[in-house]
Amino acid sequence: MTEFSALDHLHMAHALRLAERAAYTARPNPMVGCVIAHGSEVVGQGWHQRTGGPHAEVFALREAGERARGATAYVTLEPCAHHGRTPPCALALIEAGITRVVAAMRDPFPKVDGGGFVLLRAAGIDVAEGLMAAQARELNRGFLSRIERGRPWLRVKLAASLDGRTAMADGTSKWITGAAAREDVQHWRARAGAILTGADTVLTDDPMLTVRLADTDVLPPLRVVLDSRLRSLECARVRKGGAPTLYLHDAAVSAPDAADAAFASVACREGRLDLGAVLALLAERGVNEVHTEAGATLAGALLAGGWVDELLLYQAPTLLGEHGLPLLSGLGIHAMDQQRRMRVVDQRQVGDDLRLLLRP
């Protein structure tokens, strides 16, 4: 097993922070950071800023110039070995005279998957992998989910009162949480490749589901509406705001010709869209992360079906009473031994509200 020094850890932590800067713009590519150093001195750094643009290693090599020769390159993901939209980064590192490469993890993308390491080692470069691998996997959990599982990482966002209610009986829900929590949600939307909702939410709230972050570079996420019978088309706000929109519907329903939205049919099971087929379709379209903002029925169906990777729950210090709408429905829990335990990954105060990030 490779032994990594404290200095190695320091530079890789820096590279991971650089990679995260592209959380809103790199998709469907992974977020990647690179640091080039001679000992403790950093001579070059960069990150993959946008799909189709130069990779992290290229930016770092440009900054390092001739000082890259004889240096160590710290990369959060295996350098690519294939010609895609850009030339192979492994070859760029070789040509620059890098003598050591430390990578957090191997890239499971089939066109790479160890090929970058093979090229580097064949050129006589010392290659070590596995440094801070867990942190690297967490950073790119959406990309890795799409490549390794064939489906996006799925997050369900919920906002509830202390007594677990999401709205009044008539559907009124503005606003349970405070302004700080609503602002915080925008960052989670921004990192997603798609924002998913259901027809009932569109009919009730007529949401726009765009990212509203001033002075922030964001690649607008795809808005996806699950509407088997296309009954929510009159609610048009979800087709406005400069972001693309996709309606998923039953194959038996004819989709209209529309310039402001795309349509695709998905298989149905027991009268409802097959959620597994929905996620597979989104993966095929390059979606790494799905951020869901929907009602209790769709949120409950996703959780009951085992599709939820994490719950993002904002709990407000308020009570809505026994007539309010529940957080989730359709879980089929009738006894204590059927309860679904969640693991708290992160908890913090956001304004007056408590934000919990939970995973099964």
C-alpha positions in Angstrom: 0.0 0.0 0.0 1.3 3.4 -1.0 2.4 5.7 1.9 1.4 9.3 1.4 3.1 12.2 3.3 1.4 15.0 5.1 2.5 17.2 2.2 0.8 14.9 -0.3 -2.4 15.2 1.8 -2.1 19.0 1.8 -1.8 19.3 -2.0 -4.6 16.8 -2.6 -6.9 18.7 -0.3 -6.1 21.8 -2.3 -6.9 20.0 -5.5 -10.2 18.8 -4.2 -11.2 22.4 -3.2 -10.3 23.5 -6.7 -12.4 20.8 -8.3 -15.4 21.8 -6.3 -15.4 25.2 -7.9 -16.9 23.6 -11.0 -19.9 22.1 -9.2 -22.3 24.3 -11.2 -20.6 24.2 -14.7 -18.7 21.0 -15.4 -21.5 18.5 -15.8 -21.9 16.0 -17.3 -18.2 15.7 -16.9 -16.7 15.1 -13.4 -15.3 17.9 -11.2 -11.5 17.6 -11.3 -8.8 19.7 -9.7 -5.0 19.6 -10.3 -2.1 21.0 -8.3 1.5 20.9 -9.6 4.2 21.2 -7.0 7.9 21.0 -6.2 7.8 19.9 -2.6 5.8 22.5 -0.7 5.9 25.0 -3.5 2.8 25.1 -5.7 3.9 26.1 -9.3 0.6 25.5 -11.1 -3.1 24.8 -10.3 -6.3 24.5 -12.2 -9.7 22.9 -12.4 -12.0 21.7 -15.2 -14.2 24.7 -15.4 -16.7 23.8 -18.1 -17.7 20.9 -20.4 -15.9 21.2 -23.7 -13.1 23.4 -22.2 -9.6 22.5 -21.1 -9.2 19.9 -18.3 -7.7 20.7 -14.9 -4.3 19.4 -15.8 -4.1 21.7 -18.8 -4.8 24.8 -16.7 -2.3 23.7 -14.1 0.4 23.0 -16.7 -0.2 26.4 -18.4 0.4 28.1 -15.1 3.4 26.0 -14.2 5.1 26.4 -17.6 8.7 25.1 -17.6 8.5 24.6 -13.8 6.3 21.6 -14.5 9.5 19.6 -15.4 10.5 17.3 -12.5 7.4 18.2 -10.5 4.6 16.2 -8.9 1.0 16.5 -10.2 -1.8 16.0 -7.8 -5.1 15.2 -9.5 -8.5 14.3 -8.0 -9.3 11.9 -10.8 -7.1 9.7 -13.1 -5.9 11.8 -16.1 -7.8 10.9 -19.3 -6.1 8.8 -21.9 -8.5 9.3 -24.9 -9.2 11.9 -27.5 -12.6 13.4 -26.7 -13.4 17.1 -26.9 -9.8 17.7 -25.7 -6.5 15.7 -26.1 -5.4 13.2 -23.5 -4.3 14.8 -20.3 -2.0 11.9 -19.6 0.1 12.8 -22.7 0.1 16.5 -21.7 1.6 15.5 -18.3 4.2 13.3 -20.0 5.2 16.0 -22.5 5.6 18.6 -19.7 8.1 16.5 -17.9 6.1 15.6 -14.8 7.9 12.9 -12.9 5.3 11.8 -10.3 1.5 11.7 -10.4 -0.7 11.3 -7.3 -4.3 10.6 -8.1 -7.2 10.4 -5.7 -9.0 7.7 -7.7 -9.3 5.8 -10.9 -11.8 7.1 -13.5 -14.4 4.4 -14.1 -15.4 6.0 -17.4 -14.9 3.1 -20.0 -12.7 5.2 -22.3 -10.3 5.9 -19.4 -10.6 3.2 -16.6 -6.9 2.8 -15.9 -5.7 3.8 -19.4 -4.3 7.1 -18.1 -2.2 5.3 -15.5 -0.9 2.8 -18.1 0.3 5.7 -20.3 1.9 7.5 -17.4 3.7 4.4 -16.1 4.9 3.4 -19.6 6.6 6.8 -19.8 8.5 6.1 -16.6 6.3 8.4 -14.4 5.8 7.3 -10.8 2.1 6.9 -10.3 0.3 6.6 -6.9 -3.4 6.4 -6.5 -5.9 6.3 -3.7 -5.0 9.4 -1.7 -8.2 10.9 -0.2 -10.3 8.6 -2.4 -13.4 8.8 -0.2 -13.5 12.5 -0.5 -13.0 12.3 -4.2 -15.8 9.9 -4.6 -18.1 12.1 -2.5 -17.3 15.1 -4.6 -18.3 13.3 -7.8 -21.0 11.0 -6.4 -23.3 11.9 -9.3 -20.9 11.2 -12.1 -19.8 8.0 -10.4 -23.5 6.9 -10.0 -24.2 7.5 -13.6 -21.1 5.6 -14.8 -21.1 2.7 -12.3 -24.9 2.2 -11.7 -26.4 3.5 -14.9 -28.6 6.0 -13.1 -28.1 9.5 -11.6 -27.6 10.2 -7.9 -31.1 11.1 -6.7 -31.7 13.7 -4.0 -35.2 14.6 -2.6 -35.6 18.0 -1.1 -38.3 18.4 1.6 -39.4 21.3 3.8 -41.5 20.5 6.8 -42.8 21.9 10.1 -41.9 20.4 13.5 -44.9 18.2 13.2 -43.8 16.8 9.8 -46.3 18.8 7.7 -45.3 20.2 4.3 -48.4 22.3 3.5 -51.9 23.1 4.7 -54.8 20.9 3.6 -55.5 23.1 0.6 -51.9 22.8 -0.6 -50.7 26.2 0.6 -47.0 25.9 1.5 -45.5 29.4 1.0 -43.6 29.8 3.2 -42.8 27.2 5.7 -39.1 27.9 5.8 -37.3 31.2 5.9 -35.5 33.2 3.3 -32.0 31.8 4.2 -33.2 28.2 3.6 -34.8 29.1 0.3 -31.6 30.7 -0.8 -29.6 27.7 0.3 -31.8 25.4 -1.9 -30.7 27.3 -4.9 -27.1 26.0 -4.5 -28.4 22.4 -4.4 -30.4 23.1 -7.6 -27.4 24.6 -9.2 -25.2 21.5 -8.8 -27.9 19.2 -10.3 -28.1 18.1 -13.9 -31.9 17.9 -13.6 -34.6 19.2 -11.3 -37.4 16.6 -11.1 -41.1 17.3 -10.2 -44.5 15.8 -10.7 -47.6 16.9 -12.5 -49.5 17.5 -9.2 -46.8 20.0 -8.0 -46.9 21.8 -11.3 -50.7 22.0 -11.2 -50.7 23.2 -7.6 -47.8 25.6 -7.5 -47.0 26.4 -11.1 -43.3 26.6 -10.2 -40.5 27.8 -12.5 -37.8 25.6 -11.0 -34.9 27.6 -12.2 -31.7 28.5 -10.3 -31.7 32.0 -8.9 -28.2 32.8 -7.8 -27.0 36.4 -8.6 -23.6 36.8 -10.2 -22.9 33.1 -10.2 -22.0 31.1 -13.3 -24.5 28.2 -13.6 -25.2 25.7 -16.3 -29.1 25.7 -16.1 -30.3 22.3 -15.0 -32.9 20.4 -17.1 -36.4 20.7 -15.6 -38.1 17.3 -15.7 -41.9 16.9 -15.2 -43.3 13.5 -14.7 -46.8 13.8 -16.2 -48.1 10.5 -17.6 -51.2 12.1 -19.2 -49.7 15.5 -19.9 -52.4 17.2 -17.9 -50.2 20.0 -16.6 -49.3 21.6 -19.9 -51.4 24.7 -19.2 -49.1 25.6 -16.3 -46.4 27.3 -18.4 -44.0 28.7 -15.8 -42.0 25.5 -15.8 -41.2 26.2 -19.5 -40.0 29.8 -18.9 -36.9 31.2 -17.4 -34.2 30.2 -19.8 -33.7 26.5 -18.7 -34.7 23.5 -20.8 -37.8 21.5 -19.9 -38.5 17.8 -20.5 -41.9 16.2 -20.0 -42.0 12.4 -19.5 -45.2 10.7 -20.3 -47.0 7.5 -21.1 -46.4 6.2 -24.6 -50.1 6.0 -25.2 -50.4 9.8 -24.9 -49.5 11.9 -27.9 -47.1 14.7 -27.3 -47.7 18.1 -28.8 -45.3 20.0 -31.1 -43.7 22.6 -28.8 -40.8 24.9 -29.2 -40.4 25.5 -25.5 -40.2 21.9 -24.3 -39.1 18.4 -25.2 -41.1 15.2 -24.7 -40.2 11.6 -24.2 -42.3 8.5 -23.4 -41.5 6.2 -20.6 -42.8 2.7 -19.7 -45.6 2.6 -17.1 -46.3 0.2 -14.3 -49.7 0.0 -12.7 -50.7 3.3 -14.2 -47.6 5.2 -13.1 -44.4 6.0 -14.9 -41.7 3.5 -14.2 -39.2 5.4 -12.0 -36.3 3.1 -12.8 -36.9 3.8 -16.5 -37.1 7.5 -15.8 -33.7 7.5 -14.1 -32.2 5.3 -16.8 -33.4 7.8 -19.5 -31.9 10.7 -17.6 -28.6 8.9 -17.3 -28.6 8.3 -21.0 -29.0 12.1 -21.4 -25.9 12.7 -19.3 -27.6 13.7 -16.0 -25.3 13.0 -13.0 -27.5 14.3 -10.2 -31.3 14.6 -9.9 -32.7 17.2 -7.4 -36.3 16.4 -6.7 -38.8 19.0 -5.5 -42.2 17.3 -5.4 -45.2 16.4 -3.3 -45.6 13.6 -0.8 -46.8 11.0 -3.4 -43.8 11.2 -5.8 -41.3 11.7 -3.0 -42.8 8.7 -1.1 -42.7 6.6 -4.3 -39.1 7.3 -4.9 -38.2 6.4 -1.3 -40.4 3.3 -1.2 -38.8 2.1 -4.5 -35.3 2.4 -3.2 -34.3 5.2 -5.6 -33.4 7.9 -3.1 -29.7 8.4 -2.4 -30.2 11.3 0.0 -32.9 13.4 1.6 -32.3 17.1 2.0 -34.7 18.1 4.8 -35.3 21.7 6.0 -37.2 21.7 9.2 -38.8 24.9 10.3 -39.6 25.9 13.9 -43.3 26.0 13.3 -46.4 23.8 13.7 -49.1 23.3 11.0 -51.4 21.0 12.8 -53.0 17.6 12.2 -54.8 18.8 9.0 -51.6 19.6 7.2 -50.2 17.5 4.4 -47.7 14.8 5.3 -44.0 14.8 4.4 -44.2 11.5 2.5 -46.9 9.1 1.5 -47.1 5.5 0.2 -44.3 4.1 2.3 -46.5 1.2 3.5 -45.2 1.3 7.1 -47.6 -0.4 9.6 -45.3 -1.6 12.3 -42.1 -0.4 14.1 -40.0 -3.1 12.5 -40.8 -1.6 9.1 -39.5 1.8 9.9 -36.9 3.3 7.5 -33.8 4.5 9.4 -31.8 7.3 7.9 -28.2 8.2 8.6 -27.4 11.9 9.3 -24.6 13.0 7.0 -24.7 16.7 7.8 -26.8 19.0 10.0 -26.6 22.7 10.3 -28.6 25.8 11.1 -29.7 27.8 8.0 -31.3 31.0 9.3 -34.0 29.9 11.7 -34.3 26.5 10.1 -32.5 23.2 10.6 -31.0 21.6 7.5 -30.5 17.8 7.6 -28.8 15.8 4.9 -29.8 12.2 5.3 -29.0 8.9 3.5 -30.6 5.5 3.8 
